[in-house]
Amino acid sequence: MNILLVVAAALIDPDNRVLIAQRPEGKQLAGLWEFPGGKIDAGERPEDALIRELHEELGITVKEACLAPLTFASFAYPDFHLLMPLYVCRRWEGFAVSRENQALKWVRPRDLRSYPMPPADAPLIPALVDLIG
């Protein structure tokens, strides 16, 4: 089974809300909500991939020093196994805006379970609730 390595961020605003993005129509798992991030390219470090993805998807600039690893997901989909580290980020430059036709929403961690998420994202929620409530 192929292992797919992706990286995600829990962007936390000053009100302790987390940004989630809805996967757009036409993509696998369309309509589900997820933490922003994406695939790690060959030879790319997870932090570099996350910084790149956050800029491409949301138009924000993140410095590596502002990324703190929190937890990870390991999930077996039918066609591949997903391994996804989740970083917390409380500081970035710019305003998060949709650059890839995805809906965005700031949500309190305790309310994340009310949004349908891919199976690999849901197990990340307890760590966020423990961290910020």
C-alpha positions in Angstrom: 0.0 0.0 0.0 1.3 3.4 -0.9 1.9 5.9 1.9 0.8 9.5 1.2 2.5 12.1 3.3 0.6 15.3 3.7 0.8 18.1 6.2 -1.8 20.3 7.9 -2.1 23.4 10.1 -4.4 24.4 12.9 -4.3 28.2 12.3 -5.5 29.7 15.6 -6.8 33.3 15.7 -6.7 35.6 18.7 -10.2 34.4 19.8 -8.9 30.8 19.9 -10.8 29.7 16.8 -9.4 27.3 14.3 -9.6 27.8 10.5 -11.1 25.0 8.5 -11.6 24.8 4.7 -14.3 23.0 2.8 -13.0 20.8 -0.1 -14.4 22.2 -3.3 -16.6 20.3 -5.9 -14.6 18.2 -8.2 -12.0 17.1 -5.6 -11.9 13.9 -3.8 -13.9 14.1 -0.6 -15.7 17.3 -1.9 -17.8 19.1 0.7 -15.9 17.8 3.7 -14.2 20.3 6.0 -10.4 19.9 6.7 -7.4 21.7 8.2 -5.5 23.7 5.5 -2.4 22.1 4.1 -1.5 19.6 1.4 0.9 17.2 -0.1 4.6 17.1 0.6 6.6 17.1 -2.6 9.6 14.7 -3.0 12.6 16.0 -1.1 10.5 18.7 0.7 10.5 19.1 4.4 7.0 19.1 6.1 7.5 22.6 7.4 8.5 23.9 4.0 5.5 22.1 2.4 3.1 23.7 4.9 4.5 27.2 4.4 4.1 26.8 0.7 0.6 25.3 0.9 -0.7 28.0 3.2 0.6 30.7 0.9 -0.9 29.0 -2.2 -4.3 28.2 -0.6 -4.8 31.1 1.8 -2.4 33.9 0.7 -0.7 34.0 4.1 3.0 34.0 4.9 4.1 31.8 7.8 7.6 31.6 9.2 8.9 28.2 10.3 9.5 29.4 13.9 5.7 29.9 14.2 4.9 26.3 13.4 4.6 24.0 16.4 4.0 20.2 15.9 1.0 19.1 17.9 -0.1 15.6 16.8 -0.5 13.4 13.7 -3.0 11.3 11.9 -2.3 7.8 10.4 -5.3 6.5 8.5 -5.7 3.7 6.0 -8.0 4.7 3.1 -8.9 1.9 0.6 -6.2 2.9 -2.0 -3.5 4.4 0.2 -2.3 5.1 3.8 -2.3 8.7 4.8 0.2 10.1 7.3 -0.4 13.7 8.3 1.4 15.7 10.9 -0.7 18.6 12.3 1.1 21.8 13.3 -0.3 24.7 15.3 0.2 28.2 14.1 -0.8 31.3 15.9 1.2 33.9 14.0 1.2 34.7 10.3 1.3 37.7 7.9 -1.7 38.7 5.9 -5.3 37.7 6.0 -6.5 34.1 5.2 -8.6 34.2 2.0 -9.8 31.5 -0.3 -7.5 31.2 -3.2 -8.6 27.8 -4.5 -12.4 28.1 -4.5 -12.8 26.6 -1.0 -15.1 27.9 1.7 -13.4 29.0 4.9 -14.7 29.1 8.4 -13.3 30.0 11.8 -14.6 27.5 14.4 -14.1 26.9 18.1 -12.3 23.5 18.6 -15.2 22.1 20.7 -17.5 22.8 17.7 -15.3 21.1 15.1 -17.2 17.7 15.4 -20.3 19.4 14.0 -18.6 19.8 10.6 -18.2 16.7 8.4 -14.5 15.9 8.0 -12.4 13.3 6.2 -11.8 10.3 8.5 -8.1 11.2 8.8 -8.9 14.7 10.2 -11.4 13.8 12.9 -8.9 12.1 15.2 -6.9 15.4 15.4 -9.8 17.3 17.1 -9.2 16.0 20.7 -5.6 17.4 20.7 -6.9 20.8 19.7 -9.7 20.7 22.3 -7.1 19.8 25.0 -4.8 22.6 23.8 -7.3 25.5 23.5 -10.7 24.3 24.7 
